[in-house]
Amino acid sequence: MVVQQVVKIEYALLQWINRGRAGDVFVEVEFLPGKDWQPFPFTPGTGQLTEKAARSEAGVSYKTEVKCNVTMDNPSMLSGFSTLEHADVVIRVMYNSGEWKVIGIPGNPVKTSAELEVAKSGLFKVSFQCDSIYRARFLKA
């Protein structure tokens, strides 16, 4: 049995997406001309994906979170964090198996946060979170 690991993280602003179709397991994303997924540079080996189900009177919901560390504190990285923290974003992660999973949908985007810990570790701890009535879906090839 192969343990799945997050080896790539990419993002897209919702305003770049022309259309998306979602099924129970797979999602398809079509971008506006000239737009596509953008890589999010993170420290190798630090990518994590968790998904927790919760039941309430309203039904079942899922809290999906992607975490990683970034060892760069520079103007370019700070500008990137600012963009992601203030925009409606969809994230996709690639497992070491080559499969992609998508987190976030129109109307329910991902929330981005980055915490800098210079005194302790000198890195950003980055979190992408989405609460939804849907599990993260695999990206259809």
Contacts in CASP RR format, 6 or more apart in sequence:
PFRMAT RR
TARGET T0000
AUTHOR 0000-0000-0000
METHOD contacts of the structure
MODEL  1
MVVQQVVKIEYALLQWINRGRAGDVFVEVEFLPGKDWQPFPFTPGTGQLT
EKAARSEAGVSYKTEVKCNVTMDNPSMLSGFSTLEHADVVIRVMYNSGEW
KVIGIPGNPVKTSAELEVAKSGLFKVSFQCDSIYRARFLKA
2 96 0 8 1.000
2 97 0 8 1.000
4 95 0 8 1.000
4 96 0 8 1.000
4 97 0 8 1.000
5 45 0 8 1.000
5 47 0 8 1.000
5 95 0 8 1.000
5 96 0 8 1.000
6 45 0 8 1.000
6 47 0 8 1.000
6 48 0 8 1.000
6 49 0 8 1.000
6 66 0 8 1.000
6 68 0 8 1.000
6 93 0 8 1.000
6 94 0 8 1.000
6 95 0 8 1.000
7 44 0 8 1.000
7 94 0 8 1.000
7 95 0 8 1.000
7 96 0 8 1.000
7 98 0 8 1.000
8 39 0 8 1.000
8 93 0 8 1.000
8 94 0 8 1.000
9 39 0 8 1.000
9 40 0 8 1.000
9 42 0 8 1.000
9 47 0 8 1.000
9 66 0 8 1.000
9 68 0 8 1.000
9 91 0 8 1.000
9 92 0 8 1.000
9 93 0 8 1.000
9 94 0 8 1.000
9 128 0 8 1.000
10 37 0 8 1.000
10 38 0 8 1.000
10 39 0 8 1.000
10 40 0 8 1.000
10 91 0 8 1.000
10 92 0 8 1.000
10 93 0 8 1.000
10 94 0 8 1.000
11 37 0 8 1.000
11 38 0 8 1.000
11 40 0 8 1.000
11 84 0 8 1.000
11 89 0 8 1.000
11 90 0 8 1.000
11 91 0 8 1.000
11 92 0 8 1.000
11 110 0 8 1.000
11 128 0 8 1.000
12 29 0 8 1.000
12 31 0 8 1.000
12 35 0 8 1.000
12 36 0 8 1.000
12 37 0 8 1.000
12 38 0 8 1.000
12 89 0 8 1.000
12 90 0 8 1.000
12 92 0 8 1.000
13 87 0 8 1.000
13 88 0 8 1.000
13 89 0 8 1.000
13 90 0 8 1.000
14 87 0 8 1.000
14 88 0 8 1.000
14 89 0 8 1.000
14 90 0 8 1.000
14 106 0 8 1.000
14 107 0 8 1.000
14 109 0 8 1.000
15 87 0 8 1.000
15 88 0 8 1.000
16 31 0 8 1.000
16 32 0 8 1.000
16 35 0 8 1.000
16 36 0 8 1.000
17 29 0 8 1.000
17 30 0 8 1.000
17 31 0 8 1.000
17 32 0 8 1.000
17 35 0 8 1.000
17 90 0 8 1.000
17 106 0 8 1.000
18 30 0 8 1.000
18 31 0 8 1.000
18 32 0 8 1.000
19 29 0 8 1.000
19 30 0 8 1.000
20 27 0 8 1.000
20 28 0 8 1.000
20 29 0 8 1.000
20 30 0 8 1.000
20 106 0 8 1.000
21 27 0 8 1.000
21 28 0 8 1.000
22 28 0 8 1.000
22 105 0 8 1.000
22 134 0 8 1.000
22 137 0 8 1.000
23 137 0 8 1.000
24 137 0 8 1.000
25 137 0 8 1.000
25 138 0 8 1.000
26 137 0 8 1.000
26 138 0 8 1.000
26 139 0 8 1.000
26 140 0 8 1.000
27 102 0 8 1.000
27 105 0 8 1.000
27 137 0 8 1.000
27 138 0 8 1.000
27 139 0 8 1.000
27 140 0 8 1.000
28 139 0 8 1.000
28 140 0 8 1.000
29 90 0 8 1.000
29 102 0 8 1.000
29 139 0 8 1.000
37 92 0 8 1.000
40 68 0 8 1.000
40 91 0 8 1.000
41 70 0 8 1.000
41 72 0 8 1.000
42 68 0 8 1.000
42 69 0 8 1.000
42 70 0 8 1.000
42 126 0 8 1.000
43 68 0 8 1.000
43 69 0 8 1.000
43 70 0 8 1.000
43 71 0 8 1.000
43 123 0 8 1.000
46 67 0 8 1.000
46 68 0 8 1.000
46 69 0 8 1.000
47 66 0 8 1.000
47 67 0 8 1.000
47 68 0 8 1.000
47 69 0 8 1.000
47 93 0 8 1.000
48 65 0 8 1.000
48 66 0 8 1.000
48 67 0 8 1.000
48 68 0 8 1.000
49 64 0 8 1.000
49 65 0 8 1.000
49 66 0 8 1.000
49 93 0 8 1.000
49 101 0 8 1.000
49 103 0 8 1.000
49 136 0 8 1.000
50 64 0 8 1.000
50 65 0 8 1.000
50 67 0 8 1.000
51 62 0 8 1.000
51 63 0 8 1.000
51 64 0 8 1.000
51 65 0 8 1.000
51 135 0 8 1.000
51 136 0 8 1.000
52 62 0 8 1.000
52 63 0 8 1.000
53 60 0 8 1.000
53 61 0 8 1.000
53 62 0 8 1.000
54 60 0 8 1.000
54 61 0 8 1.000
54 62 0 8 1.000
54 63 0 8 1.000
59 133 0 8 1.000
60 133 0 8 1.000
61 131 0 8 1.000
61 132 0 8 1.000
61 133 0 8 1.000
62 131 0 8 1.000
62 132 0 8 1.000
62 133 0 8 1.000
62 134 0 8 1.000
62 135 0 8 1.000
62 136 0 8 1.000
63 129 0 8 1.000
63 130 0 8 1.000
63 131 0 8 1.000
64 103 0 8 1.000
64 104 0 8 1.000
64 129 0 8 1.000
64 130 0 8 1.000
64 131 0 8 1.000
64 132 0 8 1.000
64 135 0 8 1.000
64 136 0 8 1.000
65 127 0 8 1.000
65 128 0 8 1.000
65 129 0 8 1.000
65 130 0 8 1.000
66 91 0 8 1.000
66 93 0 8 1.000
66 103 0 8 1.000
66 127 0 8 1.000
66 128 0 8 1.000
67 125 0 8 1.000
67 126 0 8 1.000
67 127 0 8 1.000
67 128 0 8 1.000
68 126 0 8 1.000
69 121 0 8 1.000
69 123 0 8 1.000
69 124 0 8 1.000
69 125 0 8 1.000
69 126 0 8 1.000
70 77 0 8 1.000
70 114 0 8 1.000
70 123 0 8 1.000
70 124 0 8 1.000
70 126 0 8 1.000
71 122 0 8 1.000
71 123 0 8 1.000
71 124 0 8 1.000
72 124 0 8 1.000
73 116 0 8 1.000
73 118 0 8 1.000
73 122 0 8 1.000
73 123 0 8 1.000
73 124 0 8 1.000
77 124 0 8 1.000
81 112 0 8 1.000
81 114 0 8 1.000
81 124 0 8 1.000
81 126 0 8 1.000
84 112 0 8 1.000
85 112 0 8 1.000
85 113 0 8 1.000
85 114 0 8 1.000
88 106 0 8 1.000
88 107 0 8 1.000
88 109 0 8 1.000
89 104 0 8 1.000
89 109 0 8 1.000
89 110 0 8 1.000
89 112 0 8 1.000
89 128 0 8 1.000
90 102 0 8 1.000
90 103 0 8 1.000
90 104 0 8 1.000
90 105 0 8 1.000
90 109 0 8 1.000
90 110 0 8 1.000
91 102 0 8 1.000
91 103 0 8 1.000
91 104 0 8 1.000
91 110 0 8 1.000
91 128 0 8 1.000
91 130 0 8 1.000
92 100 0 8 1.000
92 101 0 8 1.000
92 102 0 8 1.000
92 103 0 8 1.000
92 139 0 8 1.000
93 100 0 8 1.000
93 101 0 8 1.000
93 103 0 8 1.000
94 100 0 8 1.000
95 101 0 8 1.000
99 138 0 8 1.000
99 139 0 8 1.000
100 138 0 8 1.000
100 139 0 8 1.000
101 136 0 8 1.000
101 137 0 8 1.000
101 138 0 8 1.000
101 139 0 8 1.000
102 136 0 8 1.000
102 137 0 8 1.000
102 138 0 8 1.000
102 139 0 8 1.000
103 110 0 8 1.000
103 128 0 8 1.000
103 130 0 8 1.000
103 136 0 8 1.000
104 110 0 8 1.000
104 130 0 8 1.000
104 132 0 8 1.000
104 136 0 8 1.000
105 132 0 8 1.000
105 134 0 8 1.000
108 130 0 8 1.000
108 131 0 8 1.000
108 132 0 8 1.000
109 130 0 8 1.000
110 128 0 8 1.000
110 129 0 8 1.000
110 130 0 8 1.000
111 128 0 8 1.000
111 129 0 8 1.000
111 130 0 8 1.000
112 126 0 8 1.000
112 127 0 8 1.000
112 128 0 8 1.000
113 126 0 8 1.000
113 127 0 8 1.000
113 129 0 8 1.000
114 124 0 8 1.000
114 125 0 8 1.000
114 126 0 8 1.000
114 127 0 8 1.000
115 124 0 8 1.000
115 125 0 8 1.000
115 126 0 8 1.000
116 122 0 8 1.000
116 123 0 8 1.000
116 124 0 8 1.000
117 123 0 8 1.000
117 124 0 8 1.000
117 125 0 8 1.000
130 136 0 8 1.000
END
